[in-house]
């Protein structure tokens, strides 16, 4: 999860000696007449976020449809003489209060040249305000802009904070990515250019298609490998869908076969029960008939024995006579 911008502080810019703007977590809008400082405020925000002078070409908000030839090329015309600052306050996902910004100074005897020095402070005390660090209070109640070389000493006095100075824009952006400020690591000027176009489209009221295109180019750069990967993913999804349909069809056939086996088993079991009952009845009848036959044979044997006995009796009686 990336951090949230809390405020933008501008010191010694045209129209603003020391001004802090609170930033909403979702959308922040600026409104005002010509010359009110809308473009200057946007320039200060972009300079603190992307301090790459090759990209910092600003235009007035009323020139949204103008050609590039009418743009104000650079920061020089938006700064006052002396030390200038643009500072962003960020609260990252680890609940660290971080200040990131730039020190700007017009270069003497050189036309429209500005020296930019990125810097950052981590774990800033909650009660400390950006102007407490960037301005030195004078006896008459007024303030004087501190030189960049004096910031380290002032930071130590205010809360034992350490000011980190960056020699390159790449180092500055690496710091911002590691502390959860930027959504993507900006490794070179090409990455910074994409990020700048995205920010510029949103700041100058670009139409939604322009913002969407800038966001897509920033997060999903043109890459034939990515295009092929998406095509392969689409083909794999199609094959998976066909496989799922085949599995469903096979499951249906399996369920039908299972029902057939179940019904057959029930029929065989019922038939077996019926046959077993019939066999039991026939066996019982056979046993009864066998018992009756045995009884008749016994009676017949007894009658035969009795007949023999009677014949002997008759023969004896006949002999006596």
Residue pairs with C-beta under 8 A, 6 or more apart in sequence:
1 93
1 180
2 92
2 93
2 180
2 181
2 182
2 183
3 90
3 91
3 92
3 93
3 98
3 179
3 180
3 181
4 25
4 90
4 91
4 92
5 23
5 88
5 89
5 90
6 22
6 23
6 89
6 90
6 91
7 20
7 21
7 22
7 23
7 88
7 89
7 130
8 20
8 21
8 23
8 41
8 44
8 45
8 48
8 86
8 87
8 88
8 89
9 18
9 19
9 20
9 21
9 85
9 86
9 87
9 88
9 89
9 101
9 130
9 131
9 134
10 16
10 18
10 19
10 20
10 21
10 40
10 41
10 44
10 85
10 86
11 17
11 18
11 83
11 84
11 85
11 86
11 87
11 131
11 134
11 135
11 145
12 18
12 79
12 80
12 82
12 83
12 84
12 85
12 145
13 37
13 40
13 44
13 78
13 79
13 80
13 84
13 86
14 37
14 40
14 77
14 78
14 79
14 80
15 35
15 36
15 37
15 40
16 37
16 40
16 41
17 80
17 143
18 131
18 134
18 135
18 143
20 129
20 130
20 131
21 28
21 41
30 38
30 41
30 42
31 38
32 38
34 60
34 62
38 61
39 58
39 59
39 60
39 61
39 72
39 78
40 78
42 58
42 61
42 203
42 204
43 56
43 58
43 75
43 78
44 78
44 86
45 86
45 88
45 203
46 56
46 58
46 196
46 199
46 200
46 203
47 56
47 75
47 86
47 102
47 104
47 116
48 86
48 87
48 88
48 100
48 101
48 102
49 88
49 199
50 56
50 169
50 192
50 195
50 196
50 199
51 102
51 116
51 118
51 169
51 172
52 169
52 189
52 192
52 196
53 74
53 75
53 114
53 116
54 189
55 189
55 192
55 193
55 196
56 74
56 75
57 68
57 71
57 72
57 73
57 74
58 71
58 72
58 74
58 75
58 78
59 66
59 70
59 71
59 72
59 204
60 72
61 204
61 205
63 70
63 71
64 204
64 205
72 78
73 112
74 112
74 114
75 104
75 114
75 116
76 106
76 112
76 113
76 114
77 112
79 104
79 105
79 106
79 114
81 106
82 105
82 145
83 103
83 104
83 105
83 145
83 146
83 147
83 148
84 103
84 104
84 105
84 145
85 101
85 102
85 103
85 104
85 134
85 145
86 101
86 102
86 104
87 99
87 100
87 101
87 102
87 130
87 134
88 99
88 100
88 101
89 97
89 98
89 99
89 124
89 130
90 97
90 98
90 99
90 100
90 179
90 181
91 97
91 98
92 98
92 179
92 180
92 181
93 180
94 180
96 122
96 123
96 179
97 123
97 124
97 125
97 126
98 120
98 121
98 122
98 123
98 124
98 179
98 181
99 120
99 121
99 124
99 130
99 133
100 118
100 119
100 120
100 172
100 175
100 176
100 181
101 118
101 119
101 120
102 116
102 117
102 118
102 119
103 116
103 117
103 119
103 148
103 151
104 114
104 115
104 116
104 117
105 114
105 115
106 113
106 114
107 113
107 114
107 115
117 148
117 165
117 166
118 165
118 166
118 169
118 171
118 172
119 148
119 151
119 163
119 164
119 165
119 166
120 163
120 164
120 166
120 172
120 175
120 176
121 133
121 155
121 161
121 162
121 163
121 164
122 161
122 162
122 164
122 179
123 161
124 159
124 161
125 158
125 159
125 161
128 158
128 159
131 143
132 158
133 146
133 151
133 154
133 155
133 158
134 145
134 146
134 151
135 143
135 144
135 145
135 146
136 143
136 144
136 145
136 146
136 150
136 154
137 143
138 144
146 154
151 163
152 162
152 163
155 161
155 162
155 163
156 162
164 175
166 172
166 175
169 192
170 186
170 187
170 188
173 182
173 185
173 186
173 192
174 185
176 182
177 184
177 185
177 186
182 195
183 219
184 191
184 195
184 218
184 219
185 191
186 192
186 195
194 214
194 217
194 218
194 221
195 218
197 214
197 217
197 218
198 211
198 214
198 215
198 217
198 218
200 206
200 214
201 210
201 211
201 214
202 211
202 214
206 214
220 226
